[in-house]
Every structure is written in C-alpha cells, then in structure tokens.
C-alpha cells in the first residue's frame, strides 16, 4: 500500500542510514519532497538522495547536529522555503547502554542532549513553519516503557521522555489539526542493532514472530502516520516490535 503525500514537504532528521534512510526513501516514494539531515556522514546522506532521485523522487541533504539546538535552523530554513512543513520526523538519536554504577552524569547528559533536547528544540523551532494539518512523528523505542536488560535506564528514560512529550504536544497542537505520534520500534535490523549482533539470538526469541524487524516496516508505519489516512490518530505511542512486549 502507498499513501498520497504529493505536494507535501517532509523533514527526516538522521536520514542518512538505518530507519531514517528508509523513512526518507518511503516518504519520497509516496510523493513527498524530503529534506533529510545527517551529522557526520555526507557520503551516506548523498547516497540516500541519489537513490531517491533515481526512483523519481525529490530529496535534499542538510548537515545538522541533533545535540546542538542552534543547528535546527540548518534544515528548517531549507524545508520552510519549500512552502511550509507538512511532515516532521524526529529520527536522529543515540543509544548508549550502561548500568547506574558504570555511567556518570556526562553520559546521561550526552544522551539526553541528543534524544530529548534535540527533539524539543527542533519541534519548538518548527512550529511557525508547520502547515495546519501537519504530522509530527517521533521515533522513540519500546524501551520507553520496558527494560528487558540491565543498562537501559539512560537510553530508555530518554525515549520515555519524548514519548511523553508527544502526548502533551498532541494537546497543544490539536487546535491546528497537527497530529503528533511516536513510533516505538523493538529490534530492527540496522547497523546500530544488526540481526547478527551480540544480542540478536536472544532478541529474536523474545519476539512473538521470532525475527528482527526491517527498517522498511518502520518506514511503512511512518508513511501511514504522515498521511491523511491516519487523520484521527494523535498522541499515540505505537509499538512495532514483532510482539516483543506482549
């Protein structure tokens, strides 16, 4: 199934690889004009832009650091210049696993600066540029509400924070018919959590479907939430985890 995103402008932060790249490609395939951001991988970002162009879509890559709130203007100015923003996907983030007796405040602040501050600053700065009826999508995690292993407190609590912001923002922006939702993936086969990694066998056994998810499956959900087909869904945190948290 495809969704009609024609004449819509989309931003995908962290769009140079993994889930972000898959979302950028899918939104473009469904007709959106995509602005994707990258932190330090211009070649990878360019590869995504070329792949989208080769498939007949439109995309542009912009350098931005999600941990630096001041850098949000780098991508917002580009997207806003296309006639306003219709889709904002916060995907950029970092994952660090460490137990409380192993990690100090420096690691805590580093994770929160990217995963929470970046999402807040990007959304706040985007508000004047969002068209009425826009869709904001935050890529959170099932670790926002479940901790299947030790060491997930910092990362999981950062994702719980943004999933919580989603619910509040849905109330704040509902009067403009702007919908705000969180996608909460479980084990997805990416370079950050490969299906042949150290924990992959254990994670597969934890899922009801007995497998890792694919980035394209997350992208399909993002395309649905970006489209008018999901016009009555807001403030939701949707798990996409193969039944891992049943």
Secondary structure, DSSP 4 states (H G I P E B T S, - for coil): -----TT-EEEETTTTSHHHHHHHHHHHHTT-EEEEEESS-HHHHHHHHHHHHHTT-EEEEEE--TT-GGGHHHHHHHHHTTTSEEEEEE---------TTT--HHHHHHHHIIIIIHHHHHHHHHGGGEEEEEEEEEE--GGGT---STT-HHHHHHHHHHHHHHHHHHHHHGGGT-EEEEEEE-SB-SSSS-TTSTTHHHHHHHSSSSS-B-HHHHHHHHHHHHSGGGTT--S-EEEESTTTT-
